Amino acid sequence: MEQRIRRTAMVGMINLANLGIEDYMNEIFIEYSNGIYNFEQIKIEMDYIRGKSKKRGKVNLKKFIDGLVFYSNSY
């Protein structure tokens, strides 16, 4: 179960990093890159996608789940 959540969170991070590459000032990117993920890890993933780094971003599952709970309660 935990591995499924981790994989899903990683796919979300990749999609968010791609959104950040397209439009760095996108309000969805700004909000979720800090709320659900660690922005430094998003930046590392963006560098990986661009080919500037061989290291991928890592997902902090605790922050991811806390962020999901926060956003689900606020909407």
Backbone hydrogen bonds, N-H to C=O, Kabsch-Sander energy under -0.5 kcal/mol:
donor,donor_aa,acceptor,acceptor_aa,energy
5,I,1,M,-1.9
6,R,2,E,-2.4
7,R,3,Q,-2.5
8,T,4,R,-2.4
9,A,5,I,-2.7
10,M,6,R,-2.1
11,V,7,R,-2.2
12,G,8,T,-2.1
13,M,9,A,-2.1
14,I,10,M,-2.4
15,N,11,V,-2.4
16,L,12,G,-2.5
17,A,13,M,-2.6
18,N,14,I,-2.3
19,L,15,N,-2.0
20,G,16,L,-2.2
21,I,17,A,-1.8
22,E,18,N,-2.0
23,D,19,L,-2.9
26,N,23,D,-1.6
30,I,26,N,-2.5
31,E,27,E,-2.3
32,Y,28,I,-2.5
33,S,29,F,-2.2
34,N,30,I,-0.8
35,G,31,E,-1.7
36,I,32,Y,-1.9
37,Y,32,Y,-1.5
39,F,37,Y,-0.6
41,Q,38,N,-0.8
42,I,38,N,-1.8
43,K,39,F,-2.5
44,I,40,E,-2.0
45,E,41,Q,-2.2
46,M,42,I,-2.4
47,D,43,K,-2.2
48,Y,44,I,-2.0
49,I,45,E,-2.4
50,R,46,M,-2.1
51,G,47,D,-0.8
51,G,48,Y,-0.6
52,K,47,D,-2.5
53,S,47,D,-1.0
61,L,59,V,-0.9
64,F,60,N,-2.5
65,I,61,L,-2.8
66,D,62,K,-2.5
67,G,63,K,-2.5
68,L,64,F,-2.2
69,V,65,I,-2.5
70,F,66,D,-2.4
71,Y,67,G,-2.7
72,S,68,L,-2.3
73,N,69,V,-1.9
74,S,70,F,-1.5
75,Y,71,Y,-0.9
